[in-house]
C-alpha cells in the first residue's frame, strides 16, 4: 500500500472512532473529574499497578 492510500484510511479510521465515541456517550463537563485536584479535598481513587495484593 502506498502512503496516498494508507494515510487517508488511517485518518478515516480515527474520525470513525471519534464519531462512534461521541455518539455512544456525549461529553458531560459537569460529570467530569477535576483536571488538577491539588488541595480540592477530592480523594484519590483507582489502583497502582506496582502495589502488592492484600
HUFENBEL-V856975 format. One record per helix or strand of 3 or more residues. SS is the DSSP state (H for helix, E for strand). FROM is the first residue (numbers start at 0). TO is the last residue. Records with the same first field share a line. If there is no record, write none. Layout:
# HUFENBEL-V856975
SS = FROM-TO ; FROM-TO
This chain:
# HUFENBEL-V856975
H = 2-23
